[in-house]
Amino acid sequence: MKSIRRRKTLQLSAAGALAAGTGILASGRAPAYAQAQTLHWLRWSDFVPASDRLLKGEITQRCEKDLGIKLTLETINGNDIQPRITAAIQSGAGADVIMTVNNWPQLYAASCADVGDVAAEISSAQGGFYDCLKNTATVGDKWIAVPWASGGPLIAYRKSWFAEAGASEFPKTWDEFLPVGRKLKAAGHPFGQTAGHTWGDAPSWWYPYLWSWGGKEVEADGKTVVLNSRETIESVKFAVALWKETMDEGGLAWDDSSNNRAFLAGACSGTNNGSSIYLEAKNKPDTYLTEKGTPLKDDTLHAGIPAGPGGQFALPSTFTHMLMKYSRSQDAAKKFLGWIGSKEIFDIWFTSQQGYTCGPTPMWENHPVWNVDPIMAPFRLMPRTGRLLGYAGAPNQQAAELLTKYIITDMYARAFQGIDPAESVKVAHGEAVKIYGA
């Protein structure tokens, strides 16, 4: 009996000492350091599949090792992100960190946590964000998102087909493009462009196209709607001819993957896109071939959208991450955003992109990835060029709503379907007035 009591006393003493040191008995839980925090990260399905594989594999594993955070990475179609954001805000539950595109954060500013401390840390370490990213990720002094990457589309085109149509290089103006495009379509090689409700390729073409004619949404005051102008009407008139005489008219139903498939299948002579088309052809040279049986990648070049009477422009893409207010993992999320955006970790992902996106700051312009392939070089400086949504005003909530409702895209699409150009512009102007309230 004495031996039994002695053993029991020793057991209780050991348990008491352990409890005092770790609080296990008091809390009924394992030590805090043994519990991995959890985080839900929602992103688009990347157009560079290797990057998604990297994030779901090496980066997710390293996150748990480096930070003690068990990361759940969910990837979905880019067009499905905004409905998910809306549902999460309404229910007060959902992904902790959500990727956004262009000026989407402006729509959800009231539902975003302030991430100024994380943004300041990354900006300080990397020489300051591009203006296009800073402007879309802030409202006043509040950082509503952390800049992640930037970039923009260029036209991928078949150099041999354009040469056969009489263009030794891509046409620099719309007046030059039209006759070349007519020849290409007559030869069975139409240009491929979406005029549908899709978040990327539609606005990245129709906004710069509008600007190239001198059209704009609002004045610099960000309130006075001036869409219904002579310049805008002329742009729509020309676009109708452009659409019917040079383009695949099935583009009214295209999403952001349709033009990729069309180009890779040899169904179109050119399309406005990120570098994912070329990268896919480059990564699978035996799969994607020209009609002559040669690698498609060797017949692909990149160029900017042609210039019009108002100049030549591009729409830089901005990619950011919002930390949602409803998240119960605020500290873990900020730790994660700082870590994933650090030079060491971001470099791994950036390299996997092969030039599909640019970094969030100018320091990434000097990365070795740009020296690998001269066909990718034109993308390097995309964040420095172009205009932002909402021009000539700021890329604010109203501009984001105008984008989300496809007001500009539909202005052209209606005319392609037979509506008088002036009437289509008038309708778009009225919808813009409702949004801007002026």
N, C-alpha and C positions, 0 to 999 in steps of 0.2 A: 504493500500500500504506500509506504514512504517513497519507494522508487517511482511509482506511478505518479504520486503527487508532485515529486520533484521534476519529473519530465514535463508534466502539465504546466508547472510554474515557469519552467524555462521556455516552453512554447508560447505562453502568454506574454512573457517578458519580451521575447523576440518580436512577437506581433505588435506589442505596445511600442517598441522602439521603431519598428517599421512604420507604424501608423503616425508616430510623432514626426518622422522624417518626411513622409510622403502624403499623409492625409488620406490613405486608402480606406481605412476603416470608417473614418468620419464621413467620407463622401460616397463610399460604396462604388467608386469608379477607379479605373486604372490611373496611373500617374499621367499628368497632363502631357509630359514629354513623349508618352507612348501613344498618344491619340493624334493621328494625322488629321489636320483640318481639311475640310472639303470645300471645293470651289467648282462652280458650273460656268463654263466659258462657251458662249454661243458665237459661231462664226459662219461665214459663207463657205460653201464647198469651193475650194480654190481652183482656179483655172490652170494652176500648175500642180497636178496631183502629187508630185514628189514632196511638196511643201506640207500638204495635209498628212501624208505618211510620216514625215519628220515630226510634226507637232504631236500626233497621236502616239508616236513611239518614243523616240529619244527624248524629246522635250518634256513630255508628260512624266516620264520616268525620272528625269533629272529634277523636275519641279518638286517631286516628292522627296527626293534625296537632298536637294539643296535647301528647301524651305519647309519640309514637313507638311506640304499641302498635297492632298490627294485630288488631282485635277481631273474633272470630267469635261472633255472637249466634245462638243456637239457641232457638227457641220451640216448646214442645210442650204438649199438653193437661195441665192441672193434675193430673189423676189419674195421669198417667204419670211425674211427677217423682220420687216416692218409689222406685218400682222402679229408676229410673235411678241414684238415689243409692246404693241398695243394691248394684247391679251394679258401680258405679264403685269403691266402697269395697272390695268383695271382690276386684276385679281390680287395684286400685291404680292405675287410670288412668281418666280421664274429664274432664269439664268442670272448669276451675280454680275458677270461681265459680258457685255454684248458688243460685237463689232458693228460699226456703222459706216456708211458710204456717203461721200459728198457732204452736204450740209444737213443730213438727217438729225444730228444731235440738237439742232435748233428747235426741232419740233417737240423734243422731250426734255427740255432744259429743266423744267420744274420737277421732273422725276429722277434727275441725275444727282448723284453725290458730287460734292466739290472735290476735284482731284488735283487741285493746284499744287499741292506739295509734291506729288508724283511727277507732274509735268515739269515743275521747276528743277527737280533732280535730274531728269533726263536731258532737259534743255541745257542746263549748266554743263553737264558732262560732254555734250555733243555739239556745242557751239550755237545753239539757238534754232528753233523750228522755222521752217518755211512759213511765210506769211499766210499762204493759202490754208495751211493746217491750223495755224493759230487762230485765224479768223473763223474757221468753222467749228473749232473746239471751245470757243469762249463766248460768253454773254456778259458784256461789261467786264468786271474784274473776276468773274467766276469761270473756272475751267470746268466745263460740263463733260469733257471727254479727254482722254489722253491720246495725242497723236501717235499713230503707229507707222504708217507708210504713205507714200504719195506716188503719183505717176500720171498716166493718161494714155489714151489711145493714139495710134497713128494708122494710116492706111497701109494694110498689107496688100500687095498687088503682084500679079504675074508679069514679070518684066518682058518675057517673050511675047505674050499676047498684046501687051501695050505697044511693043515695037512693031508687031505686025499691023497694028492699027495706025501706025505712023508716029508714035510717041516714043522717042529714045529715052525719055525720062518722064516721070509722072507730071501731068499738066499742072501748071502753077496757078491758073485762074479758072473760074467757072466757064468763061467764054472759050478757053482752050479745052476744057474737059468735055464739054457737050458734044462736039463733033467726033472726038475720040471714043466717047462712050457710045455714041450711035453705032459706030463701026463695030465695036466690041459686041454689042447686043445683037446686031445683025448677024454676026459670026457665031452666035450661040454662047457668048461669054458676057452676060450682063453683069453690071456692078451689083453687089449685094449689100443692102442696107435695111435695117428694121425701121419701121414707123409704128411699131406696136407699143403696148404697155409693158415695157421692160426697163429695169432701173439703170442699166449701164450704157449699152450701145445706142439706144435711142437719144437720150439727152446729150451724149457726148458727140453726136453728129449734128442734131438740129439746133442746139444752142449756138455753137460756133458758126453754123451756117447762117443763122439769123444775124449774128454780130457781123459777119462778113459783108452783109448788105447794109449795115448801118442801123439795123433794128436793135431795140433794147426793151426791157420790161418796164423799167421805171427810171426816173431822173435820179441824180446823185443824192437827192434828199431821202431816197428810199421809200417815198410815199406816193409821188405823182406818177400814175400809170401812163405810159406813152407807147404802148404796144401798137395801137392803131395808128400807124404812120405810113407815109408813102413808101419809105424804105422797106417796112415789113411786108406791105402788100406786093411790092415788086419781088421780094424774095419768094413769096408764095407762088406768084405767077411763074417765075423761072423754075421753081421746084417741081411744079406740075410737069413741065416739059422734061426736066431732068429725070423724074420718076418714070414717066411713061416711055421715054425714048432711050434711056440708058440703063434702067434698073430692073431687077427681078421684082415684079409687082406683088409677088407672094410675100414680100417683106412686111406687109401690113400685119401679118400674123407671127412674125419671127420674135423669138426671145433672144437672150444673150448667148445662147449656145447654137442657135440656128445658123448664124453666119459662119461660125467656126466650122460646122459640119459641111456647109455649102462650099467654102473655099477648099477645104481639105479633100472634098470629093470632086473638085474641078468643075463645080457648078456655077461659080462666079469668078470674075476676073480680078476683083478687089473688094475690100471691105474695111470699114473703120473698126479697129479692135486693139486690144492690148497685144502684147507680143506672144500670147499663148498659142496662137495659130502657128507661128513660125517655130516656136519651141517644141510643139507636138510633132511637127514635120521633121524637125531636126533630131528629136529623140527616137523617131521611128522612120529612118530614111528608106527602109525597104518596104514599108507599109504604104506611105503616101508618095505616089509617083505621078509624074506628068503623063500626058497622052503618048509621049515618046518613050516612056519607061524609065526616065531619069528621076532622081530624087527631087521631090517638089520643093524642098528647102533651097535648092540651088537656083530656083526660078522665082524666089520670093524676095522682095525688097520692101522697104518702108518709106512712107512720105507723109507730109502734113496735108490736112484738108486744104483744098484750093482757096485762093484769095478772091474776094469780091470787091465791089466798089468801096466798101467800108474797111477793107484790110483783111488780114489773115489771122485766125485765132485758133485756140485749142481750149478745151475744158479740162483743166487738171483734175484728176481724181484724188480725193483725200480719203484715207482710211483711218478711223479712230476707234477707240474702245470706251464705252460708257460703263461706269460703275453705278448700278441702280440703287436708289435710296432704300428700296424695300429689302435689299440684301442684308442678311444677318451675319455676313462675313466681311464687314467693311475693312477691318484691319488686314485680314488675310488677302483680300482682293487688292488692296493698295500695295502690300508687300509683293504680290504676284506681278502687278502691272509694272512696278519699278524693276523687278527682276527680268521679266520677259522683254522689257524695253531697253535693258542695259546693253552696252556695246558688245560684251562677250556673248550673251545669249542671242540678241537680235542678229548678230553677224552670222550665226549658224543658219537661221531662217532666211536671212537676206541672200546668202550664197545659194540656197536651194531655189530661190526665185529666178536665178539666171538672168536678171534684168527685167523681169515682168513688172516689178514695182521698183520705185526709188525709195530711198530712206526718208525719214522724217526731217532730217537736217542736211545742209549742204555737205557735211563731212563725208557722206556716203557717195558723193559724186566721184571721189577718188578711190573707191574700192576696186580691187583687182578684177572683180567680176566684169567690169566694163571693158577690160582689155582682152577678154577671151574671144569675143565674136564681133567683128565690125558691123554686122547686120543689126546688132542690138544697140549699137552706139547712139542712134538718134533718140532713144528713150531716156538717156542719161540726164538731160537737162529739162525734162518735161515740167517739173514743178515750178520752174522759174518763168514759164511762159503762160500765155492765155489769160482768160478772165474767169471770175467765179460766178456761180449762179446768182441771179438777182441783180446783175449789172444793169444800170450804173450805180445801184445802191449796194447795200451790204448783203452778204449771204445769210440773212436772218430767217426768222420763223416763217415769215410770209413767202420768201423765196423758196424755202424748203417745201411749203405746202403747194406752191405753184408747180414745183418739180414733181412731187408725189402724185398730184392729180393729172399729170401729163398735159398741162395746158398748152405748152409750146409744141410738143409732139403732135397732139391732136389738131392743132391749128393747120399743120401741113397735111396730116392724114385725111381730114375732112375734104380738103381740096382735091386730093388724089382720088377720092371717091365721088367727085362731081360737084361739090359745093363751090359756089363762086368764091375765088380767093379773097375778095374784099369782104364778103359776108363771113367767111371763116375767121378772118382777122378780127372783125367786129365782135364775133362771139367770144373769141379768146380774150379780147380786151375787156369785155364785160365780166368775164369770170375772174380776170386778174383784179379788176376794181373791187369785186366782192371780197377777195382775199386781202388786198392791201387796205381796203376801206377808204379809198380816195379816188 
